[in-house]
Amino acid sequence: MLLFFYIGFLGGTLWCGLSQSFESLLAARIVTGLFGGVIGSVLLAIMTDLFAPALRGRAMGILQTAFAGSQVLGLPIALYLSSRWNWHAPFFMIVIVGILGGIVVAWRLKPVDAHLALPSEASAFRHLLNTVTDRRHLPAFATTALLTTGGFMLMPFGSVFTVNNLGISIDHLPTIYLVTGLATIFVGPLVGKLADRIGKMRVFFGGSVLTSLMVLIYTHLGPVPLPVVIVVNVVLFIGIFSRIIPYQAMSASVPEPRMRGAFSAIGAAIQQLSGGLAAVVAGHLVSTGADGKLQGFPKVGYVVIGSTIVAAWLASRVHRELAAREAVDATAQPVPH
C-alpha cells in the first residue's frame, strides 16, 4: 500500500512539473494530494505496528523532525531552483529524490502484514464504517480535528501578518522559516523522548499551555525586530510539536491492530477537512485594512486557544480510556506460578 500510493504521489508530482497551464497544474495537484494524503496514514499505521507503546513517542518525534527538515531544506532549495531555472524545477527535484527514497523503502522495509492474520470484515466499506462509528474512536477523531484547526487558522496568514503587521521585510521570511525548522529538528526527538519518559499526557498538557500562551503573544504582536519574531515563532512551534508528537504516540494505541490502517486513514481525512474549514473560518475573522495590515487577527488567536483547551480535555478522555483498557488487560493476564 505504501509503495503503491508513493508511486502515485511521484507520478502526480512529475505531472506538476510537466504542466503548462493552470488547469493542468490544478488537476496534477489534486492527483498528488489523493495519493500523498494516504501515504501519511499508511506510514503511521506501519510505525504503530513496528514500535512498542513505550517507544512510540521517540518514533513520532523523529517523524515530525522529518517534516521540519523538509521545511528547512525545501523552501531555500525550491527558491534557488526556481530562480536558477524555472518553477518546474522543484517538482523534478522532488521526483528524483523521491525515487531514491522509494528504492530504499522497497529494499530495506520488510513487509508489515501480521495484522492480516487477524479476523476482519469481508467488506472494506463495512470495515471503514465500523471504524468510524466505534465509540472508542470518536474522542480521538475529535481531538485530531481540533489539533489541526489551530495550525491552519494561523499559518495561512503568517507571511502577510509578519510582513505587514510586524514590519519584517519579505526577504527575511526564509530566515524565519529556516531557523524555526532547524529548532524543531532538534526539539522533535527531545519531545518524543520526554513523552516516553514522563508520560505522553503530561507533555501534551505542557505543550497546550505553552501553545496557548505563545498564540496569545503572537497574535497581539506589533512592529518588532526580526530576532523577536524568530524567538516567538520557535517557541510557538515547540508548543505545537509538544502537542502533536505525544498525541500521535498516544492515539496510535486507540484502535485495535486490525483497524489501524482505517483509523489512520480516517484521521488523515479529518485533518485535511478540519484544516480547510479552519482556514475558511479564519478568513471570515480577519480582514485587510487600507494600509495592508491584517485586522481581527487576535480573534483568530482566541479561537485557537479555545480549541486548544477543548482538545486538551478530549485528549485526557482518550488517555483515561487507554489507561482503563490497559488495567483490564493486566487483570486478564494469567498470574505465573
N, C-alpha and C positions, 0 to 999 in steps of 0.2 A: 504493500500500500504506500509506504513511504517513497520507494523508488518510482512508482507509477505517477504519483502526484508531483514528485520532484522533477521528473522528465516533462510533465505538462507545464510546470512553472517555468522551466528553462525554455520550452517551446514558445510560451506566451511572451517571455522576455525578449527572445530573438525576434518575434513578430513586432514588438515595440520598436526595436532598433531598426527594423526594415520599413516601418510605417512612413508614408509620405503625405498623409492627410490627418486632420483631426479625427475624422470618423474612424479611420483605420487604427489610430493610436488608442482611441477610446475602447474600441472592440478588443484590441490586444490587451489593454489593461484589465478589462473585465475577465478575459480568459485567464490572465496571470493571477488575478485575485481568486478566481474559482479554485485554481489548483494550489496556489500559495496559502490560502486560508486554511486548507485542510492539513497542510504539512505540519503546522504548529500543533494541532490536536493529536495527530498521529505520533509526533515526537514526544509530547507529554505522556501519552499512553505507554510508549516504549520506555521512557525514563522511569515511570512508576513501576513497570514490571522488572526493570533491571536493578533498581536501588531499593534497599530496605527503608522503612519509615524513618529510622534513626539517621539515615544518610541523605534523605531527600532534600533537606534544607541546603546542604552544600551543593548538591547536584543542580537544584534550581538556581542557586546563586551563580554558578558558573554559566548556566544557560542564559540568565539575564545579562551576564558580563558579555556574552556574545552579541546581544542586541546593542549594548553600549559601545562595543568595539565597532560595530557596523556604523554607528553614528559618528564615531571619531574618524574612521577611515573613509567612509562612504562619501560624506559631503565634500571634503577637500579634494579627494581623487576625482569625483564627478565634476567638480568645478574646473579642475585642471584639464581633464579630458575634453570637456565641452568647449573651453576656451582654446585649447590646442587644436582640436579638430571641429566637432560639432556636437549637437545634443544627442545624436545617435550613439556616440562612442561609449558613454557609460553603460548602456544596455548591453553592448557587445562584450564589455569587460565583465559584467555580471555573468553572462553566458559562459565565458571562458573559465572564470573562477569556479562557477557552479558545476561545470563538467568535471573539473578536478575534484571538487568535493564529492560529487556523485560517485566517482570512481572509488574514492576512499571508503564511502559508505557501503558500496556493493562489495568491496574487497574485505573490509575489516569487521563490519557489523554482522554478527551471527543472527540467524532467524529468531524472532521473538514470537513464538507460536504456542507456548504452553497453555495459554488460555483457550485455545481451540479445542482442547480435550474436555473442557467444562461444558455442561449442558446449556443450550441456548435455544431461543425461539427459532423456528424454521423460517419465519417471515422476517425480513430485515425491517419492514415497516412496523411490525408488531414489536420488535426489539427496540426500535427507536422510540415508539410510543410509550412503552413500559419504562424506558429510561427517563423520559420527560416527566411522566406522571408519578414517578416514585417519590413518596413523601419525603424520604431522607435526602433527596437531591435538591429539593426546591430551595431551602435556605442557601445552599452553596451556589445555585444558579443566580439567586437574587444578589448575593454578595459579589459575584463576578461582574454582574451588570453595574453595580454601584462603584466598584473599583475602577472600571473602565470610564465611567461617567466623568470623574474628576479630571483625568488627564485630557480627555477630548473636549472638555469645556475650556480649558486653559491654553492648550498647545496651539490650536489653530490661530489664536490671536497673539501668540508670544512674540513673533517678529515685529508685527505692527506696534504692539504695546512697547516693546523695547526701543524701537527707533523713534516713534512719535511721542510717546509719553515720558520715557526715561531719558530721551535725548542722546541715545547712543548711535553712533554712525553705523550705517548698514554694513560698512566694510569690517566692522568688529564682530558681526554676528558669527562668522566661522570660528573666531577665537572663543566666543562664549560656548558654542556647541562643542568645540574641541576640548576645552578644559572640563566642562561638565561631563562629557563622555569619558575622559581619562579618569576622573574622580570615581565615577560609577563602576569602571572596570575594576578598580581596587576595592571598592566598597562592597560590590555584589557578593564575592566569595566570603568576605568577613561577616556579612549579614547572614548568609546561609549557615556558616559555622556557628554563629551565635544562636540562631534559631534551633539548631540541633542540640546545643549545649544547655541553654537555659529555658527553652520552650518556645514553640512557634507562636503561641498566643501572646506571650509576654512581649516578644519582639514586634508582633503585629500591633499591639496596643501602643507601644512606644513609637512606632512609625506613624500611627494615626495621630498621636498628639503632636509630633514634630511636623507632620504634613499640615495639620490644621493651623498651627502657629505660622509656618512659613507661607502658606497660602494667604493668610490674613496680612502678613507683611508685604508679600509680593504684589498683591492686587491693590494695595494702598500706596505703593511707591510713587515718588515724583522724580524729577530730574536728579540723577545721582551719578557718581563716577563709575567707570567701567569695572574696577575691582569690586565695588559693592554689588553690582548686578551679577557678576560671576559668582561671588560668595553666596548670594541669595539663591541663585539657580542651583548651585552644587548642593547646598543644604536641603533645598526643596526636593531634589531628585533622590537624595539619601533617604528622606522621609518616605517618598513614593516607593522606592525599592524595598524599604523596610516593611512595607505592607504587602507588596506583590510577592516577594520571594517566600516569606513564611506561609502566606495563604496558599500559594500554589503547592507547596510541600504538604500542607495540611489537607487541602481539598483532594489531593491525589488519593487519599485513603477513604474518601467518601463512598465511591461506587464499588461494587463487587468486581473481581477481576474480569468476569465475562462482560461487564458493562463499561469498562474503562474507555474503550475506543469511542463508543457512542456518547458517553459522558463528556469526554474531552472535545468531541466534535460539536456537541450542543453548546458547550461553554465557549468555544471559539466563535460560533454563530452569534451567541448572545453578546460577546464582546464587540463584534462588528456592528450589530444592531444598536446596542446601547451607545456606542461611540458616535454613530451617525445622529441618533436622537439628541445626544448631549450637545453636539456641535450646533444643531438646529436651535435648541433651547437657548444656548449661549448667544447665538446670533440675534435672537429677539431681545436679549437683555442688554446688549451693548449697541452703541451707535457711534458714528464718526462725526466729530464736530467740524466746524468750518476751518479750524486750524490743523485738522488731520488727526487730532488726538482721540483715543477711544474714550467714550463716556459710558458710565454704568458698569465699568469693569469690576468694581468692588462687589456689585450684586452677584456676579458670577462666582466670586470668592466665597460669599456667604452660602450659596447653593452647594459649592464643592465641600465646604466644611460640614454642612448639614448631611450631605451624602456620606461623608467620611464617618460621622458619628453613627449613622444608621448601619453602615457597613460593618463597623466595629461590633455593634450589637448582634447583627446577623452572624458574623464570624464566631462570636462567643457561643451562639447556639450550635453552630457546626462543631465547634470544639467540644462542647458538653456532650453532644450526641456521640461523637467519636470516642470520648472517654468512657461513656456508659457502655458502648459496644465492646470496647477493649476489656472492661471489667467483666462483662458477661462471658466473653470468650475465655478469660482467665479462669473463671469459676468452672467453665465447662471442660477445662483440661483435666485429664486423669492425674491423680496425685501419685507420684512414684513411690514405690515401696522400698 
